[in-house]
Amino acid sequence: MPRTHAAATTEVADGVFRLAHAYVNVYLVVDGREVLVVDTGLPAFWPLLGQALRSLGRTPADVAAVALTHAHFDHTGVAARLRRELGVAVWAHPEDFFLAAHPYRYAHENPRALYPLRHPRALPILAAIAGAGALRVPAIDDLRAYPTSGELPLPGAPRVLFTPGHTYGHCALHLPGRDTLISGDALVTLDPYTGLPGPQIVAGAATADSGQALASLDVLAATGAATVLPGHGEPWHDGVEAAVDRARARGAH
């Protein structure tokens, strides 16, 4: 059974802990004393991250690095502060460096304003995201570039998978030794813009290229991972191939 810790921190895979707040997920990959923070949520995550580390018997000094699946503002909320106060490197794909430095200048296919009208069940989600600081996310630059292939020299030895579409530099992180895939927003189980649950790509309100995002599902499926940890929604423990099949069936929206 998963173990739940303070600040809604739950072990969702071997040594991988989910910190969920305002419908956004941050993951802590623990390897010995060291911790890799994957995505950083919104500004309200700052005290929650400290609570989560303490609940795991770790301190801020144990944070080895930050890895971003992509640079949308709901995933970079405390990245700049982590780098500034802890002196850790923040890793991302170079295609998302500009977005990290300009958090509100992101590409999206469809107009955002109509989504709350068409999908009222998303309103509480969007309100929670706004309340967690979505309108005050600081820029971050001086990022470290992911390698083009191979594993990162970071806790959990994650392998970077280039999965563009949601953003042009989106990457997923595969943890082969833990049979786990951190999919970011390449595949989610809750779309914040529609409120719909289940495996899917994110709506065109926040996705740069839905066709490319659907094509990137092949990269995720090729891992064969048993567990998928999305940027939004509940973990998926029934195998990545099944999640990808459902996401393909749903298509773009």
Secondary structure as GFF3:
##gff-version 3
##sequence-region A 1 253
A	DSSP	beta_strand	4	5	.	.	.	ID=ss1
A	DSSP	three_ten_helix	6	8	.	.	.	ID=ss2
A	DSSP	beta_strand	9	13	.	.	.	ID=ss3
A	DSSP	beta_strand	16	21	.	.	.	ID=ss4
A	DSSP	beta_strand	24	31	.	.	.	ID=ss5
A	DSSP	beta_strand	34	38	.	.	.	ID=ss6
A	DSSP	alpha_helix	45	55	.	.	.	ID=ss7
A	DSSP	three_ten_helix	60	62	.	.	.	ID=ss8
A	DSSP	beta_strand	63	67	.	.	.	ID=ss9
A	DSSP	alpha_helix	79	86	.	.	.	ID=ss10
A	DSSP	beta_strand	89	92	.	.	.	ID=ss11
A	DSSP	three_ten_helix	94	96	.	.	.	ID=ss12
A	DSSP	alpha_helix	97	101	.	.	.	ID=ss13
A	DSSP	alpha_helix	115	118	.	.	.	ID=ss14
A	DSSP	three_ten_helix	120	122	.	.	.	ID=ss15
A	DSSP	alpha_helix	123	131	.	.	.	ID=ss16
A	DSSP	beta_strand	144	145	.	.	.	ID=ss17
A	DSSP	beta_strand	159	162	.	.	.	ID=ss18
A	DSSP	beta_strand	171	175	.	.	.	ID=ss19
A	DSSP	three_ten_helix	176	178	.	.	.	ID=ss20
A	DSSP	beta_strand	180	184	.	.	.	ID=ss21
A	DSSP	beta_strand	188	190	.	.	.	ID=ss22
A	DSSP	beta_strand	197	200	.	.	.	ID=ss23
A	DSSP	alpha_helix	210	221	.	.	.	ID=ss24
A	DSSP	beta_strand	227	230	.	.	.	ID=ss25
A	DSSP	alpha_helix	240	250	.	.	.	ID=ss26
###
